[in-house]
Amino acid sequence: MKLTDISYARAVMEKHGISPQKRFGQNFLISENVVSRIADAAGSGESELGIIEIGPGIGTLTQKLAERYRKVVAIEIDTSLLPVLADTLSDYENVKIISGDAMKTDFEILVREEFGDMRVAVCANLPYYITSPVIMRLLETNGLFESVTVMIQKEVADRLASKPGTAEYGAITASSSYYAEIEKIFNVSPANFIPPPKVTSSVIRMNVHKTPPVSCKNEENLFRVIRGAFAKRRKTLSNSLSGETSKHTKAEIEAVLVSLGYRADVRGETLGLSDFAKISDALEL
Ligand code: SAM
């Protein structure tokens, strides 16, 4: 029996006296096809990879990852799922479950202790309530992972994969493009989960850059410029980056923009990562 079989998944939950918890963003996958495709996308079938899974739930995706890859370490916040996982993963010797919060995990230590020299990728059906902060945390580990394959809300996936000048483009798009190239893989309808979420999901793969695609003098300043640029949407960049908390007046910022070849009234949402890097090098925020 497979955990993607809805009656079997229900029977396992009933046996352990649990039900999906909204507060932990629990929507469990019940589609064999979707689970297989996510597991395949995580490492393109490279069996020597190590995998970190965030939120194994009742172990559905974890089983598939363990069948395809060398070792799987899964971090689960909900302690009531630990006995379920001990049960559903009892036949898998290459899986380790860690009880904890992925928002507090030190991934560098985890990789060093659990994977040694192995190349490591992340794979997860992410809980929706922490999608963006988890993604940024994973990407900020600076090349620790080969790739990060996650299922997230379609709306967030569209934002991550969007281009400058579109309605979806935002600070998270520009910031994440510093760390990875983002590939949208497929959409998943609510019917593939129990309980069904309210929105459509998408699987994306983030291919982590070995070195950043742009050079800049001060990374922290680059992210300050990006955050500032989108803090007040539909305002000009000089308006967004000036103001009470800024070191610079609007006129000073306009002068810098013009000296770099931009219009004084350029808007942040039309600029790409290389533009932000150029501006960051000329403007300390
Ligand atoms: N992987 C399973 C599947 O696909 O059926 C479950 C996915 S469910 C959308 C999200 C999982 O993440 C749940 O098991 C939930 O308890 C767990 N979770 C939520 N917040 C977490 C956190 N901060 N750290 C680790 N796991 C978390």
Boltz pocket constraint, residues with backbone or C-beta under 6 A from the ligand:
constraints:
  - pocket:
      binder: B
      contacts: [[A, 24], [A, 25], [A, 26], [A, 27], [A, 28], [A, 29], [A, 54], [A, 55], [A, 56], [A, 57], [A, 58], [A, 59], [A, 60], [A, 61], [A, 62], [A, 75], [A, 76], [A, 77], [A, 78], [A, 100], [A, 101], [A, 102], [A, 103], [A, 124], [A, 125], [A, 126], [A, 127], [A, 128], [A, 130]]
      max_distance: 6.0
